Structures are given as C-alpha cells and as structure tokens.
Amino acid sequence: MLENLNIPEGIEKEPELPLPSIEEQQRIVAELKRLEEAGELTPEILAAFMTGKKKLDQNS
C-alpha cells in the first residue's frame, strides 16, 4: 500500500519527542478542555502542545 510513497530527498526527519507521563497527559488534556470551554483554544495553541513547544508549568 505504501509502495508508491516517495519522500523527497531534502526532507529532514523531525526528532521524536518523549511521551509525557500519564499524569502530565491528563493535565494537558484538562488545560486544553479549559481553553476550549473558555473559547481560547486556537489551532496554534493545540499545535504547540502537540509538538512539545508548549509545556505546562509544574504549578498548573
């Protein structure tokens, strides 16, 4: 099925991010739900969490 998938030569592979602990995943989900309910969740914020560019503070 993937036989005809060609990856261009100049593409660099992104580094793999370590998975957050279950507790941190639960805190991230709670924060995303809070932002969504407040109408503050944007595609940029969601992308930042999913790519590891945004992390929760320990106090959150």
N, CA, C and O of each residue as an XYZ file, in Angstrom:
240
protein
N       0.816     -1.189      0.000
C       0.000      0.000      0.000
C       0.866      1.262      0.000
O       0.485      2.264     -0.607
N       2.005      1.233      0.659
C       2.885      2.393      0.700
C       4.012      2.305     -0.327
O       4.965      3.082     -0.275
N       3.902      1.355     -1.263
C       4.980      1.152     -2.226
C       5.242      2.391     -3.075
O       6.386      2.661     -3.440
N       4.193      3.145     -3.391
C       4.366      4.296     -4.277
C       4.532      5.605     -3.502
O       4.393      6.683     -4.079
N       4.826      5.524     -2.217
C       5.065      6.720     -1.414
C       6.535      7.104     -1.528
O       7.417      6.350     -1.116
N       6.787      8.269     -2.085
C       8.152      8.747     -2.246
C       8.377      9.948     -1.342
O       7.605     10.906     -1.376
N       9.423      9.903     -0.541
C       9.781     11.020      0.326
C      10.885     11.806     -0.372
O      11.913     11.242     -0.745
N      10.670     13.108     -0.548
C      11.706     13.917     -1.216
C      13.040     13.820     -0.476
O      13.072     13.669      0.745
N      14.121     13.905     -1.214
C      15.456     13.721     -0.651
C      15.862     14.799      0.340
O      16.601     14.508      1.280
N      15.400     16.045      0.163
C      15.827     17.145      1.014
C      15.096     17.230      2.357
O      15.403     18.104      3.168
N      14.147     16.345      2.599
C      13.347     16.397      3.826
C      14.146     15.820      4.996
O      14.702     14.725      4.909
N      14.190     16.582      6.088
C      14.845     16.078      7.299
C      13.796     15.504      8.229
O      12.705     16.058      8.363
N      14.124     14.401      8.866
C      13.205     13.778      9.808
C      13.216     14.580     11.109
O      14.277     14.936     11.623
N      12.003     14.862     11.641
C      11.911     15.573     12.905
C      12.302     14.637     14.046
O      12.019     13.440     13.990
N      12.948     15.175     15.078
C      13.315     14.323     16.205
C      12.063     13.852     16.946
O      11.084     14.591     17.056
N      12.101     12.627     17.448
C      10.972     12.097     18.204
C      10.961     12.706     19.594
O      12.002     12.839     20.238
N       9.778     13.071     20.044
C       9.625     13.640     21.377
C       9.300     12.529     22.361
O       8.544     11.616     22.028
N       9.853     12.586     23.567
C       9.477     11.589     24.568
C       8.027     11.813     24.983
O       7.566     12.951     25.070
N       7.316     10.724     25.238
C       5.937     10.841     25.680
C       5.882     11.375     27.098
O       6.661     10.954     27.953
N       4.966     12.301     27.356
C       4.812     12.777     28.730
C       4.223     11.666     29.597
O       3.610     10.727     29.088
N       4.415     11.782     30.895
C       3.842     10.791     31.813
C       2.316     10.850     31.718
O       1.758     11.818     31.203
N       1.656      9.822     32.212
C       0.192      9.797     32.209
C      -0.361     11.005     32.958
O      -1.331     11.625     32.522
N       0.270     11.335     34.097
C      -0.202     12.473     34.883
C      -0.099     13.774     34.083
O      -1.010     14.602     34.109
N       1.019     13.944     33.372
C       1.182     15.158     32.578
C       0.212     15.172     31.401
O      -0.314     16.227     31.046
N      -0.029     14.010     30.794
C      -1.006     13.936     29.712
C      -2.385     14.350     30.206
O      -3.111     15.059     29.510
N      -2.747     13.908     31.411
C      -4.054     14.262     31.980
C      -4.134     15.763     32.246
O      -5.179     16.376     32.027
N      -3.040     16.358     32.716
C      -3.022     17.805     32.964
C      -3.131     18.582     31.650
O      -3.802     19.612     31.583
N      -2.463     18.077     30.603
C      -2.535     18.723     29.290
C      -3.962     18.672     28.762
O      -4.477     19.676     28.270
N      -4.603     17.515     28.861
C      -5.988     17.374     28.400
C      -6.897     18.324     29.170
O      -7.748     18.984     28.574
N      -6.726     18.400     30.496
C      -7.545     19.296     31.310
C      -7.340     20.745     30.876
O      -8.304     21.505     30.790
N      -6.102     21.132     30.604
C      -5.817     22.506     30.168
C      -6.435     22.782     28.797
O      -6.995     23.856     28.576
N      -6.337     21.818     27.875
C      -6.929     22.005     26.550
C      -8.449     22.117     26.647
O      -9.058     22.926     25.947
N      -9.066     21.304     27.518
C     -10.515     21.393     27.719
C     -10.889     22.748     28.302
O     -11.876     23.352     27.881
N     -10.102     23.235     29.277
C     -10.372     24.533     29.886
C     -10.295     25.638     28.830
O     -11.161     26.511     28.766
N      -9.256     25.588     28.010
C      -9.102     26.589     26.946
C     -10.260     26.511     25.945
O     -10.766     27.538     25.491
N     -10.673     25.286     25.606
C     -11.770     25.123     24.661
C     -13.070     25.695     25.239
O     -13.798     26.402     24.542
N     -13.362     25.397     26.501
C     -14.586     25.899     27.132
C     -14.576     27.418     27.244
O     -15.627     28.055     27.171
N     -13.389     27.999     27.423
C     -13.274     29.456     27.523
C     -13.235     30.120     26.150
O     -13.208     31.347     26.054
N     -13.231     29.315     25.089
C     -13.170     29.860     23.742
C     -11.788     30.384     23.381
O     -11.653     31.209     22.478
N     -10.755     29.907     24.086
C      -9.396     30.401     23.879
C      -8.486     29.404     23.152
O      -7.317     29.700     22.902
N      -9.017     28.231     22.813
C      -8.191     27.221     22.156
C      -8.098     27.532     20.675
O      -9.111     27.576     19.976
N      -6.886     27.746     20.202
C      -6.649     28.042     18.790
C      -5.841     26.900     18.175
O      -5.216     26.128     18.901
N      -5.847     26.785     16.859
C      -5.020     25.761     16.211
C      -3.538     25.906     16.575
O      -2.815     24.915     16.675
N      -3.096     27.154     16.771
C      -1.689     27.385     17.109
C      -1.361     26.851     18.503
O      -0.306     26.250     18.705
N      -2.265     27.069     19.467
C      -2.043     26.565     20.824
C      -2.048     25.044     20.813
O      -1.190     24.418     21.437
N      -3.000     24.443     20.114
C      -3.068     22.987     20.030
C      -1.801     22.423     19.389
O      -1.244     21.436     19.870
N      -1.352     23.044     18.315
C      -0.134     22.583     17.643
C       1.073     22.712     18.569
O       1.951     21.849     18.566
N       1.122     23.782     19.359
C       2.254     23.969     20.280
C       2.306     22.853     21.312
O       3.387     22.356     21.627
N       1.159     22.454     21.840
C       1.140     21.343     22.797
C       1.528     20.029     22.119
O       2.280     19.239     22.690
N       1.028     19.792     20.920
C       1.258     18.515     20.239
C       2.697     18.366     19.751
O       3.173     17.245     19.569
N       3.388     19.470     19.539
C       4.770     19.396     19.065
C       5.784     19.542     20.191
O       6.990     19.465     19.957
N       5.295     19.753     21.418
C       6.202     19.887     22.552
C       6.773     21.279     22.720
O       7.619     21.497     23.588
N       6.325     22.232     21.904
C       6.833     23.599     22.027
C       6.249     24.304     23.242
O       6.858     25.230     23.778
N       5.065     23.866     23.681
C       4.427     24.430     24.867
C       4.272     23.322     25.893
O       3.784     22.234     25.588
N       4.692     23.614     27.106
C       4.573     22.652     28.200
C       3.862     23.328     29.358
O       3.896     24.550     29.502
N       3.221     22.517     30.176
C       2.562     23.054     31.358
C       3.581     23.338     32.443
O       4.566     22.615     32.588
N       3.341     24.397     33.206
C       4.157     24.655     34.385
C       3.861     23.595     35.428
O       2.777     23.011     35.421
N       4.789     23.338     36.312
C       4.574     22.361     37.376
C       3.421     22.776     38.287
O       2.789     21.919     38.904
N       3.137     24.079     38.382
C       2.097     24.583     39.264
C       0.712     24.527     38.625
O      -0.277     24.802     39.304
N       0.609     24.181     37.345
C      -0.682     24.180     36.653
C      -1.485     22.955     36.995
O      -2.600     22.790     36.501
